């Protein structure tokens, strides 16, 4: 979603790589192609009935897009399914630093293996190419964690017409990116599109060209961990001599382009200073969006970017976290951010949270559901707003929005039918395989 995303050169590279001039840029052909693709998806699901073991491939590019721990375990514990994770490179057409892209693949591989999950990196080192898993692994179901192109074409949905495809979003949708969230060609083709709430389903119906016919409410798997009372988070914070309040700063990556919502460049100099000012009472984690580093390397250069990230590592009461955030959330006292998904996800902790507002008319950028979540945040428009939040709300405990957040959680986020997202998704998969109407 940076400037490269809209350049003519970039768009031409995508058209050439995916060979989709007609199906993605000519509406009559799109309708014909989408209708046939969706028909094959239904047949692909029904062919699985009676199969002893169904192979399920989760496709993953970066750790931050993985939100399926409980779903993966539930499938693994079910003798009917054999799940595994396939790791492959992201943003291969954006011109990002190749070493960083390769390092991200390796980091993602270790991230999945550390969970004890089966992981496959389908790279053919002898030929120097990424293999086509449809031919080498023959999955029965493919679970996408991202709807975008920018990946090797053999990992995009076009290659899986005769395989049941599913999409588990990598974020809790909160912004008014209706086309990006619901009406890319991917959304119109995928067999089953799982969404967070009934409000999200209605939004998809209103904004997708297929009227949301493949959209099903499952709840959001990424927040399931917050609903499990038996989950014990790991201690991920840097040890301090005395207990301190724990604050997360999580800036988004959209620092340029048509939808530049990130406030990072406005607050990047002030945040380390604020951390130093409150060093005796608070500790901070710098938790950037995984793609922010790529963007900064293009704008700042590699050296300045590494120096900025490095200062957070070295700060006595600061640290850098580039992997997952569940344990951070659960062991924190508050968060400061400008991330669309975190606008709702952190609400599951019921802890105080501030949204850094880049523009005064920023509310226009939220979806109807996202605006409700946003209104349960403290809003930071200036550096002084951030200081006051840290001092008054977090350290002194003057949290005037506590009851409001609790009410929002109970009304919109708590499970309604007693079924957690992973349970609901497997129920939906079983129904699709039997040819039943999915609800």
C-alpha positions in Angstrom: 0.0 0.0 0.0 2.9 2.3 -0.6 3.7 4.5 -3.6 5.1 1.6 -5.5 1.7 0.0 -5.4 0.2 2.5 -7.7 3.1 3.2 -10.1 2.6 2.2 -13.8 5.7 0.1 -13.7 4.5 -1.9 -10.7 1.0 -2.5 -12.2 2.5 -3.6 -15.5 4.8 -6.1 -13.7 1.7 -7.6 -11.9 -0.3 -7.9 -15.1 2.6 -9.6 -16.8 3.4 -12.0 -13.9 -0.2 -13.0 -13.3 -1.4 -12.8 -16.9 -4.7 -11.3 -15.8 -5.5 -8.5 -18.2 -8.9 -9.9 -19.0 -10.1 -11.5 -15.8 -9.0 -8.6 -13.6 -9.4 -5.6 -15.8 -12.4 -6.4 -18.1 -15.6 -6.6 -16.2 -17.6 -8.9 -18.5 -14.8 -11.5 -18.5 -14.3 -11.1 -14.8 -17.9 -12.1 -14.2 -17.6 -15.1 -16.5 -14.3 -16.2 -14.9 -15.5 -15.7 -11.3 -18.7 -17.7 -11.9 -16.8 -20.6 -13.3 -14.1 -20.5 -10.6 -16.7 -20.5 -7.8 -18.5 -23.5 -9.5 -15.2 -25.4 -9.4 -14.7 -24.4 -5.7 -18.0 -26.0 -4.8 -17.1 -29.2 -6.7 -13.7 -29.2 -5.1 -15.3 -29.2 -1.6 -17.8 -32.0 -2.4 -15.0 -34.2 -3.8 -13.5 -34.4 -0.3 -16.5 -36.2 1.2 -15.4 -39.7 2.3 -11.7 -39.0 2.0 -9.8 -40.5 4.9 -7.4 -37.7 5.4 -7.8 -34.2 4.0 -4.5 -32.3 3.4 -4.7 -28.6 4.5 -2.0 -26.2 3.4 -1.8 -22.9 5.3 0.0 -20.3 3.1 2.2 -17.8 5.1 4.6 -15.1 4.2 5.4 -13.2 7.5 4.9 -14.1 11.2 2.6 -11.1 11.7 0.0 -12.6 9.3 -0.3 -15.8 11.3 -3.5 -15.8 13.3 -4.4 -19.5 13.3 -2.8 -21.3 16.2 -6.0 -22.7 17.6 -7.4 -23.5 14.2 -4.2 -25.4 13.3 -4.2 -27.3 16.5 -7.8 -28.2 16.2 -7.3 -29.5 12.7 -4.1 -31.4 13.7 -6.1 -33.1 16.6 -8.8 -34.2 14.2 -7.9 -37.4 12.4 -9.9 -36.3 9.4 -7.3 -33.5 8.6 -3.6 -33.1 8.1 -2.5 -29.5 8.3 0.8 -28.0 7.5 2.2 -24.5 6.9 3.8 -23.5 3.6 6.2 -20.5 3.9 7.0 -18.4 0.8 8.3 -14.9 0.0 6.2 -11.7 0.2 6.3 -8.6 -2.0 8.5 -10.1 -4.7 7.5 -7.4 -7.2 8.0 -4.3 -5.0 11.8 -4.1 -5.2 12.4 -4.6 -1.5 15.8 -5.5 -0.2 16.4 -9.1 -1.2 18.4 -10.0 1.9 15.6 -8.7 4.1 13.1 -10.7 2.1 15.2 -13.9 2.4 15.7 -13.2 6.1 12.0 -12.8 6.6 11.3 -16.2 5.0 13.8 -17.8 7.3 12.4 -16.0 10.4 8.9 -17.1 9.4 10.0 -20.7 9.1 11.6 -20.7 12.6 8.5 -19.0 13.9 6.3 -21.8 12.8 8.7 -24.6 13.8 9.0 -23.1 17.3 5.3 -23.7 17.7 5.8 -27.4 16.8 3.8 -27.1 13.6 4.8 -28.9 10.4 6.5 -26.4 8.1 7.4 -26.6 4.4 9.5 -24.1 2.5 9.0 -25.2 -1.1 12.2 -23.7 -2.6 14.1 -25.7 -5.1 17.7 -24.6 -4.4 19.2 -26.5 -7.3 17.0 -24.8 -9.9 16.6 -21.5 -7.9 12.8 -21.5 -8.1 9.8 -21.7 -5.9 7.9 -25.0 -6.5 4.3 -25.2 -7.4 2.8 -26.9 -4.3 -0.4 -27.8 -6.2 1.8 -30.3 -8.1 4.3 -31.2 -5.5 2.1 -31.4 -2.4 -1.4 -31.8 -3.8 -3.3 -30.0 -1.0 -7.1 -30.6 -0.7 -7.7 -27.3 1.0 -5.6 -24.2 0.8 -6.0 -21.6 3.6 -4.7 -18.1 2.6 -3.5 -15.6 5.1 -3.3 -12.7 2.7 -5.5 -11.7 -0.3 -2.9 -9.8 -2.2 -0.8 -10.5 -5.2 2.9 -9.6 -4.8 3.7 -13.3 -4.2 5.0 -15.8 -6.7 2.1 -16.5 -9.1 2.0 -20.2 -8.2 0.9 -19.2 -4.7 -1.9 -17.0 -5.7 -5.5 -18.2 -5.9 -5.5 -18.4 -9.7 -3.5 -21.6 -9.3 -6.0 -23.4 -7.1 -9.3 -23.4 -9.0 -9.8 -27.1 -8.3 -8.7 -27.0 -4.7 -11.1 -25.8 -2.0 -9.7 -22.3 -1.0 -10.4 -20.5 2.3 -9.4 -17.1 3.6 -8.7 -16.3 7.3 -7.9 -12.6 7.4 -4.7 -11.5 8.9 -6.2 -8.6 10.6 -9.5 -7.6 12.3 -11.0 -5.3 9.7 -11.6 -1.8 11.0 -10.8 0.7 8.2 -13.0 1.7 5.3 -10.7 -0.1 2.8 -13.8 -1.8 1.4 -12.3 -2.8 -1.9 -9.0 -4.0 -0.3 -10.9 -6.0 2.3 -13.8 -7.3 0.3 -13.6 -6.7 -3.4 -10.2 -7.7 -4.8 -10.4 -10.4 -7.4 -9.2 -12.8 -4.6 -12.3 -12.1 -2.4 -14.6 -12.7 -5.3 -13.0 -16.1 -6.2 -12.1 -17.7 -2.8 -14.3 -20.6 -1.8 -15.0 -19.5 1.8 -14.2 -16.1 3.2 -14.4 -16.2 7.0 -15.2 -12.8 8.6 -15.3 -11.5 12.2 -18.8 -10.4 12.9 -22.2 -10.0 11.3 -21.5 -6.4 10.7 -18.4 -7.4 8.7 -20.6 -9.9 6.7 -23.1 -7.1 5.9 -20.2 -4.8 4.8 -18.9 -7.5 2.5 -22.3 -8.0 1.0 -22.5 -4.3 0.3 -19.1 -3.9 -1.2 -18.1 -7.1 -3.0 -19.1 -7.8 -6.6 -20.3 -11.3 -5.7 -22.5 -9.7 -3.0 -20.7 -11.7 -0.3 -22.0 -15.1 -1.4 -18.9 -16.8 -0.1 -18.7 -14.9 3.2 -19.4 -16.7 6.5 -19.2 -15.4 10.1 -16.8 -17.4 12.1 -15.4 -14.9 14.6 -11.7 -13.9 14.3 -9.2 -16.7 15.0 -6.5 -14.2 15.9 -8.3 -13.1 19.0 -9.3 -16.6 20.2 -6.3 -16.8 22.5 -7.7 -13.8 24.5 -10.9 -15.9 25.2 -9.0 -18.9 26.6 -8.7 -18.4 30.3 -6.2 -21.3 30.5 -3.6 -19.6 28.3 -0.5 -18.6 30.2 1.5 -15.9 28.3 5.3 -16.1 28.2 7.4 -13.3 29.8 8.6 -11.3 26.9 9.5 -8.0 28.5 13.1 -7.0 29.3 13.8 -7.5 33.0 13.8 -4.3 35.1 15.3 -3.7 38.5 11.9 -2.5 39.8 8.4 -3.2 38.4 7.3 -0.7 35.8 4.2 0.0 33.7 4.5 -1.8 30.4 3.5 0.1 27.3 3.5 -1.0 23.6 4.0 1.4 20.7 2.8 -0.3 17.5 3.1 2.0 14.4 1.6 0.9 11.1 3.6 0.7 7.8 1.4 3.0 5.6 3.7 6.0 5.7 3.2 6.9 2.1 0.8 6.4 -0.8 -2.9 7.1 -1.2 -3.8 5.6 2.1 -1.0 6.9 4.3 -2.6 6.5 7.7 0.5 5.8 9.7 1.6 8.5 12.1 5.1 7.0 12.5 7.0 9.8 10.8 5.3 12.3 13.1 6.1 10.5 16.3 9.2 8.5 15.6 11.6 11.1 17.1 9.4 11.8 20.2 8.7 8.2 21.2 12.2 7.3 22.2 12.4 10.6 24.2 9.2 9.8 26.0 10.5 6.4 26.9 13.6 8.0 28.4 11.5 10.6 30.2 9.5 7.9 32.0 12.4 5.5 32.4 11.9 5.2 36.2 8.2 4.3 35.9 7.6 2.7 32.5 9.1 0.4 30.0 8.3 0.5 26.3 8.2 -2.1 23.4 8.6 -0.8 19.9 6.3 -3.2 17.9 6.3 -2.0 14.3 4.2 -3.5 11.6 6.4 -6.1 9.8 6.4 -4.1 6.6 7.4 -0.8 8.1 11.1 -1.8 8.0 10.9 -2.4 4.3 9.2 1.0 3.7 11.8 2.8 5.9 14.7 1.2 4.1 13.3 2.7 0.8 12.8 6.1 2.4 15.6 6.4 5.0 18.0 3.9 3.6 19.2 0.7 5.3 21.7 2.3 7.7 19.4 4.9 9.3 16.6 2.3 9.5 18.9 -0.2 11.3 20.1 2.6 13.7 16.6 3.5 14.6 15.5 -0.1 15.3 18.8 -0.6 17.1 18.3 2.2 19.6 15.1 0.5 20.9 17.1 -2.7 21.4 19.7 -0.9 23.4 17.5 1.3 25.6 17.4 0.0 29.2 13.7 0.4 29.5 13.0 -0.2 25.8 13.0 -3.2 23.4 12.2 -4.2 19.8 9.6 -6.9 19.0 9.3 -7.9 15.4 7.5 -11.2 15.8 4.1 -12.0 17.4 2.2 -9.8 19.9 -0.2 -12.0 21.8 2.0 -12.4 24.9 2.9 -8.7 24.6 -0.7 -7.7 24.7 -1.6 -10.0 27.6 1.4 -8.9 29.8 1.2 -5.2 28.9 -0.6 -2.4 30.8 -1.4 -0.2 27.8 -0.8 0.4 24.1 -0.3 3.3 21.7 -0.8 2.6 18.0 -2.3 3.5 14.7 -3.0 0.1 13.3 -6.4 -0.8 11.9 -6.5 -4.4 13.1 -5.2 -3.5 16.6 -8.0 -1.0 16.9 -10.2 -4.0 17.7 -7.7 -6.7 18.7 -6.3 -4.9 21.7 -9.9 -4.3 22.9 -10.0 -8.0 23.9 -7.6 -7.2 26.7 -9.9 -4.4 28.0 -6.8 -2.4 28.9 -6.3 1.4 28.1 -5.2 2.2 24.6 -4.4 5.3 22.6 -4.8 5.8 18.8 -2.4 8.2 17.3 -4.4 10.4 15.0 -2.6 11.7 11.9 -5.4 13.9 10.6 -8.3 15.6 12.4 -10.8 14.0 9.9 -9.4 10.6 10.4 -12.7 9.1 11.5 -13.7 9.1 7.8 -11.1 6.3 7.2 -12.8 3.8 9.5 -15.5 1.3 8.7 -18.7 1.4 10.7 -17.4 -1.3 13.1 -14.0 0.2 13.2 -15.4 3.6 14.2 -17.1 2.0 17.2 -13.8 0.5 18.3 -11.9 3.8 17.6 -14.4 5.7 19.8 -13.3 3.4 22.7 -9.7 4.7 22.4 -8.0 7.7 23.9 -6.9 9.8 20.9 -3.4 11.3 20.5 -3.0 14.2 18.2 0.2 15.7 19.7 3.3 14.5 21.5 1.8 16.2 24.7 -1.3 14.0 24.3 1.0 10.9 24.4 2.8 12.2 27.5 -0.4 12.8 29.3 -1.7 9.3 28.4 1.5 7.7 29.8 1.5 9.9 32.9 -2.1 10.1 33.9 -3.9 7.1 32.4 -1.2 4.4 32.6 1.1 5.4 35.5 -1.5 7.2 37.7 -4.3 4.9 36.7 -6.8 7.6 35.9 -8.6 5.4 33.2 -11.9 7.2 32.6 -12.8 4.9 29.6 -12.6 1.6 31.5 -16.4 1.0 31.8 -17.0 2.1 28.2 -14.5 -0.5 26.9 -16.0 -3.3 29.0 -19.5 -2.5 27.6 -18.1 -2.6 24.0 -16.4 -6.0 24.6 -19.6 -7.6 26.0 -21.8 -6.3 23.2 -19.6 -6.9 20.2 -16.6 -9.1 20.9 -17.6 -11.8 23.4 -18.6 -15.1 21.7 -22.3 -15.1 21.0 -23.2 -18.8 20.5 -20.6 -20.4 22.8 -18.4 -21.5 19.8 -14.9 -20.2 19.4 -13.7 -19.2 15.9 -11.7 -22.4 15.3 -14.6 -24.6 16.3 -16.9 -22.6 14.0 -14.5 -22.8 11.0 -14.1 -26.6 11.2 -17.9 -26.8 11.5 -18.2 -24.7 8.3 -15.6 -26.8 6.5 -17.4 -30.0 7.3 -20.6 -28.5 6.0 -19.0 -27.4 2.8 -17.6 -30.9 2.2 -21.0 -32.4 2.7 -22.5 -30.0 0.2 -24.7 -28.4 2.9 -25.7 -24.8 2.9 -23.1 -22.8 4.9 -24.4 -20.4 7.5 
